[in-house]
């Protein structure tokens, strides 16, 4: 019996997926399922969800680049609420999931006690979806990584997530590349960083935090001794913003990696 099922760019019908799931129910060695770009829909997600509810050895589930949409996300959310084996990753990026589906996943995460990482990147979950996930992060003490890149999250969504970071004691890594975060959102994150003692990796690449936003982040980082990696590429911070970060690095000994490409920083900065 195999320990991993990996299919990439295979057109799977509902009947194919159902047959696969029937086989998985009796496989006690399986730990990894990756069905990448297989044209899965919400019916397939429901079939997979039923397996996830009873499977005891599955550690990673990746359904990236399919079309499970909100109804499929609901099925996965219900499954992770009862599953106790899925530990490493739940990957659902690029699945046409909106705020409704994100809230369903969040409901599952509120009670899930095994999952370490969730990826919802490239789904249009927006601020409302971020709010649901933030509520889950306030009570979930297990998850260490969440990926929310290109999710159309703006400053209101960042506010919800920042409030969660102020009480969450487990999350160490958050990716928010390519959203709609401005200096206002940066202020919310700066407030969170000032009190958070678990976050070590923050990815804010390709947003619009600007000079004022990076100034507030830099100020908080003077007091923070936990964050090790900050990505802020393509954020319009310029030489002035770089100077604020430079001043921070003179007193902060924790930052190991600072990425600022694409910010029009000259030798002066």
KAVEN-V85977 format. One line per field, one symbol per residue. burial: b if it has 16 or more other ideal C-beta (glycine too) atoms within 10 Angstrom, else e. A space follows every 10 residues. Layout:
# KAVEN-V85977
burial: ???
This chain:
# KAVEN-V85977
burial: eeeebeeeee ebeeeebbeb beebeebeeb bbbbbbebeb bbbbbbbbbb bbeebeebbb bbbbbbbbbb bbbbbbbbbb bebeebbbbb bbbbbbbbbb bbbbbbbbbe ebeebbbbbb bbbebbbbbb bbbbbbbbeb eebebbbbbb bbbbbbbbbb bbbbbeebee bbbbbbbbbb bbbbbbbbbb bbbeebeebb bbbbbbbbbb bbbbbbbbbb beebeebebb bbbbbbbbee bbbbbeebee ebeebeebeb eebebeeeb
